Amino acid sequence: MSTAFIKEQDGGRWEAPVVFAYRVRATGEPDVLVQSDDLLELLHWLERQEHGGFELRDSTGLLLAVRQEAALF
């Protein structure tokens, strides 16, 4: 079998990156904090967070949910 189309990286075969259906990011930040294919898992994760504003988006970037930072009075 020809290996002409196999890209090797670090001595092993290259595998395509895994694309998850949903991602959580801190509000206004580009970095993904948590990602999963299970929407309920991520909603529960958001619920457990004590501090911070977060955005839940699907794989196309569509905003599905927002958890806002609680205001202190």
C-alpha positions in Angstrom: 0.0 0.0 0.0 1.3 3.4 -0.9 2.0 5.8 1.9 2.1 8.9 -0.4 -1.1 10.3 1.2 -0.3 9.5 4.8 1.0 12.5 6.9 3.1 11.4 9.8 3.5 13.6 12.9 5.8 12.8 15.9 6.4 9.3 14.6 2.7 8.3 14.3 0.0 8.6 11.7 -1.9 11.9 11.5 -5.5 11.9 12.5 -8.0 14.5 11.7 -9.0 16.8 14.6 -12.1 15.9 16.5 -14.9 18.4 16.0 -17.4 18.7 18.9 -21.0 19.8 18.4 -20.9 22.4 21.3 -18.3 24.7 22.9 -18.2 26.9 26.0 -16.1 30.0 26.1 -15.6 32.8 28.5 -17.6 35.8 27.4 -15.6 37.8 24.8 -12.7 35.3 24.8 -11.6 33.2 21.7 -10.3 30.2 23.7 -12.6 27.2 24.2 -12.8 26.1 27.9 -15.0 23.0 27.5 -16.4 21.1 24.5 -18.6 18.2 24.0 -21.2 16.5 21.8 -23.6 16.4 24.8 -25.6 19.6 25.2 -27.0 18.7 28.6 -23.5 18.0 29.9 -22.4 21.5 29.0 -25.5 23.1 30.4 -24.9 21.3 33.7 -21.3 22.4 33.6 -22.4 26.0 33.2 -24.8 25.7 36.1 -22.0 24.4 38.4 -19.7 27.4 37.7 -19.6 29.9 40.6 -18.0 32.8 38.8 -17.6 34.1 35.3 -19.6 34.9 32.2 -19.7 32.1 29.7 -21.1 31.5 26.2 -22.4 28.2 24.9 -22.1 27.9 21.1 -22.6 25.2 18.5 -20.0 24.1 16.0 -21.0 26.8 13.5 -20.6 29.6 16.2 -24.3 30.1 16.8 -24.9 31.4 20.3 -27.2 29.0 22.2 -26.9 30.1 25.9 -25.2 32.8 28.0 -24.3 32.6 31.7 -23.7 36.1 33.0 -21.5 37.1 35.9 -23.6 37.8 38.9 -23.7 41.5 39.9 -22.5 42.3 43.4 -24.4 44.9 45.3 
